[in-house]
Amino acid sequence: MESELDERAWAVVSERGCEASDLTYDQAVEVESRLLAEKVYGLCIVTKEAAARIRRRADQQPAQ
């Protein structure tokens, strides 16, 4: 039986936006660790559906 954590259902977001999507949870942890080493801030592992909503919302924001 496959765990939900093994499904490609995860994404990594930061203050810059969606950094990676369609990952297993272990892959997301690896991406997060690499980005932490690069001093990228505001990192969070979320479902890829949540990341898609974040992307859509950012696309709807007026340019500053």
N, C-alpha and C positions, 0 to 999 in steps of 0.2 A: 504494500500500500504506500503510495507516494504521499509525502507530507506536503502541506500547503507551503512550507518553507522551500521545498524543492521545485515548486512551480515557478515558471518565468513570469511572476506576477509582481515584481518589485522594482522600485526605482530609487535613485538617489537625487535629492534636490538640495540646492544651496541657496544662498542669497542671490546668486547669479541666475538661478532658474533650474531647470531639469538638467542634471549632469549626465545621467544614464538611465535607461529604462529597459524593460523586458529582461530582467535579471532574476536569477535565483537569489534567495536571501544571502547565501554565502558569497555570491558574486557581488552583491550590493555592499556587503561588509568590506570586501576587498577594495572596491571603488572608493568607499568612504575613507578607508585607511590611507589610500594613496592621496586622496584630496586633502586629508588632514595634514599629511606630510608636506603638501604644497601650500599650506596655510590658506586653504579655502575655508570660509566661515559659513555658519548657518546650515550645516549639513544635517540631513535627516533622511532616514529610510522610510519610504511610504509605498503604498500600492501603486502600480502603474496607472490605475484609474484615477487616483488622487493627483498624481503628477500631471495627467492629461488635463484635469480640471484647472490646475495651477497654470499650465501653459495657455489654456483658452482664456483664462482670466487676464493673464499678462498681455495676451494679444489684443484684448479689448480695451486696455488702458490707453489713454491718450499719450502721445509722445511728449516728453518734457524737454 
